Amino acid sequence: TGSITFTGAAGGSTRLGDLSIVSAASVTTAAVTAATIGQTAGTGTSSFGALNTNAAGGIDLNGTAISLTGAVTTTTGGPVTITNSGALTIAAAADMSLDGAFTQDGAGAVSTAGDITTTSDTITFGAATTLAGNVALSTGAGAGNIAFSSTVNASSAGVEDLTLTAGTGSITLTGAVGGTTRLGDLSIVSATNVTTAAVTAAT
């Protein structure tokens, strides 16, 4: 039930091996550079600065409230998987450049202002998502899919834009888009197939 705090950069001079957080009430880190980064459980708020991994295990975060405040980078096929029972907050500074899939599969709501780019790997949001800023999601020119399994809303009516690039992949928006708070511009740059529920947006 204690807390874990990394005030200084972890692995900033020499990359760590695997950073494994087994349990904590709350977690606060500055930048972390490691082979893989994982959190098995957290009962409070876990706030992470910039995260960088270079092994196939990538980043796997499980907890209650999770906050990403710095850039997220994976290489060597590393995915990012976030299972949040509370709120997930992705700051504008937490843009992600991933060599693997992005999966948000917790029941907690999502607030995001960060862009995500993958190398033809799927981007999936499972929970209700609110745009806290303009957001661009791209799986590149290949076959990576983009999927929102629940609703998507803006923070301010008609203000926050959503841009989706799926290359030869598909885009699926299962829940209403802008149903509670109208989106700004919804732009679909590329996709093989697009499936949406009701969409309410400026354009």
Disulfide bonds with the S-S distance in Angstrom:
none
